[in-house]
Amino acid sequence: MLQIKLEKLNSLYIIIICLLISYTASAQSNFYKIGIGGGAGLTQSFTDVKKHGIASSIYGVADYYFTPFISVGLEGQIGQITGGDIKTDIANREFINTYKSATVNAKLFLGSLIDYSYSRPGNLLKGLYLGTGLGVIKNELKPENIVRYQPGTNYLFPGEDNSYDILIPINLGLNIYFADGNGDYRYVLNFNFQSNITIGEGLDGYNDSPVTFRNGNPDIYNYMSVGLRYHFGQIGLSKKTFRKP
């Protein structure tokens, strides 16, 4: 009689252990820790020059994912930032900045904060993220791309044609994930809005005294972009499902 009870007890233990193993396995999934990609978009300037010009830029990124929804990475941009109009600007100022920038960015995704397993909207919005970082921008304004002397006068607009400024990017974006043949998310379509605050007066090339022109706000440029990512490399383990069902 005792032996039968022990056999039943052992069977119960085995069932419980199997259920725990099954639950643990189903509650975890693999993800790739490295992502690279690039894209293109439009810049818009918000500087001391009144007209906010629109130009184009390209970018490249490389990210490391601590979890599927927390990352740190590098981003580089090459493009143009424009503003002003020699004919309509109150001071006849106009510029084209052929810039290069490099930043370090950290991002936190909504997927780390919500349970998206049984919600289609949640599953889509798991790739929504907010991030910020720090970097540097190299400003280059060629003589033919900036109005240095005010038309009709001999006034020389102060400022540098070549300079470096500290850059603080603020990112709001969305990753849409696509699976490979094994069901793992490798491919990403990215939409990103980035607002870049610069510390310095090099973005538009003008550094007039506040007595001459109102010049108290930091120079900013926004960057709206679309890009593609590819995930690969070291495999991580996530407690949340990060894989095509």
N, C-alpha and C positions, 0 to 999 in steps of 0.2 A: 504493500500500500504506500509506504514511504517512498519507494523507488518510483512509483507512478507519479506521485506528487512532484518529486524532483525533476522527472523528465518533462512534466508539464511546465514547471517553473523555468527550466532551461529553454524550452521552446518559446516561452513568453519573452525571456531576455533576448533571444535571437531575433524575434520579431521586432522588439523595441529598437534594438541596435540597427537593424536593417532600415527601419523607418527613419531613424535619426540620420543615418548615412544618406538615405534618399533625399531627405529634406535639405540637408546641408548641400548636397550636390546640386539640387534644383534651385537653391537660393544663391548660387554663385555662378559666375560666368567669366570667361576670359576676355581680355581686351588688349589691343596693341598700345604700347607706351610711347611710340614715336610717330609724329605726324609731320609731313612736309607738304608744301603747296604754294600756290601763287594765284594772282588774279590781277584785275584792273578796275579802275573806277575814276571818279571825278572829284577834284578838289574845289573848295570854295573858300576864299579868303575873307577874314574879318579883322582888318588892321586899321591903322589910323587913316588910311585912304578910304574915302566914303564908298566907292563902288566896289561891290564884292564880286570879283571876277571868278569865272569857272574855267578850269583846265583839266588835263588828264594826267594820270599817274599809274604806274604798275608797282606790284609789291611781291615779295617772297617771304615765306614764314617757315620756321622749324619749331615744333612744340614737343615738350616732354610731358606725358600725362601720369601724374601720381595715382589718380583714379580716372575712370572714364569722364569725370566731370570736374576735375581740378587740374589745371595745366599751367606751366610756365614756359615761355618761348621767346625766340628772337624774331624780329620783323625788320625788313629793310624795304625802303621805298625809293623810287626814282621817278621824277616827273616835274611838273610845273605848277606854280601858284601865281595867279595873276590878280591884278586889281587896278582901280583907277581908270581915268580916261583923260587924255591930254586936252580934249575939247570940252568936256562937260564937268570935270572935277573943279571944285572951287579954287584950288591952287594949281590946276593944270598938271597934277601929278599922275603918273602911270608907271607900272612896273610889271616885269615878268621874271619870276624867280625860278631858275632851273635848279631844283633842290635835290638833295640826297639825305635820307634819314635812317637811323638805326635805333631800335628801342628794344627793351626787355619788357615783356608783358605777362601778367598773371591773370588768369580767368577762372571764374566760378560759374558753373552751369546750373541751371534750374533742376536738372536731373538729380543733383546731389541733395536737394531739399524736399522733393516731392516723391510720392509713390505713383509711378506712371504705368505700372504693370497691367492694370485693367481699365485704362482710359486712353482712348484714341487721341483726344486733344493733348493729354498729358504726355503720351508717347512722342508726339510731334514736338511739343514744347520742351521736352527734356534737353534739347540742344540749344535752348535760349541761354545766353550768358551775358555777364557784365564783367568788365576787367579794367585794369589800369596798369601803368608802368612808368618807366623813366628811360630817357635816351637823349640823343643829340641830333640836331639838324644842321646840315651844311648849306648855307645860302650862297647862291651865285647869281649875281645880277650883272650881265654884260652891259657895256656902255650903250649899245644899241637897244637894250631892253629896259631902260629906265630913264625917266626925265630927270636930269640932274640940275639943269638950269631952268628956272621958271620963264616961260615964253614972255617976251616983251620987257623983261627986266634982267638985271645981272645977278639976281639972287641965286646963290648956290644952295641947294637943299643938302643939309648935313646928313651923313650916313655912310655906311660901308657897302661896297659892291660885293665883297666876299667876307663872310663871317660864320661863326658857329654859335648856336643857341642851345640851351637846355630845353628839352621837349618832354611834356607830360601828356601821354595819350590816354583818353578815356574811351573804352570800347563798349558798344552794345551790338550784339549780333545773334545770328541763328545758324546752327549747324543742322543740316538734313542728312541723315546717314543712309547709306546703301550697302547691302551685304554682298560678299563674294559668294562663290559656289559652295563654300562650307558653312555659310550662314553667319560668318563673322563680319562685323562692320569695318570695312577697309576704306570705303570711298565716302567723301563728304562734299556736299554742295554748301558753300558758305556765303552768307549775306552779312555785311558788317558796316556799321556806322561808327566812325571814329572822329572825335573832336580832340584837336591837338593844341594845347596851351604852350606857348613859348615864353621862356624867360630871357628877355633881351629885345632888341629893336632891329634885328637883322632880317626879319621875314619879308618886309616890304622895302627894305633898303633906306628908309627914311628915319631920321632921328632928330627931328626938329625940337627946339626948345618949346615947352608948354606955353611960354609967353607968346610965341609966334603962331603955333597951331595947338589945338587941344590934343594932348598926347599922353593920356594918363592910364589907358587900359592896356592889358597885355595883348600881344598879337596872337591871333588864333586862326587855324585853318581846319576845315572839316573835310573828311574823306569818306565818300560812299563807294563801296566796292562789292564786287562779286568774284568769288574764286572757287577753286577746287583743292581738295586735300587728299592725301593718300597716307593711310596708317599702316605701319609695319614694325618689324623689329622685336624687341623683348616683349614677352607676354606677361601681363599682370592678371591678378585675380580680383574680381569685384564681387561684393556681397549683393549688388543689384544686377539684375539681368541686363546684359549689354550685348545682345545677340538677337538675330532675327528668329522669331518663334518657328 
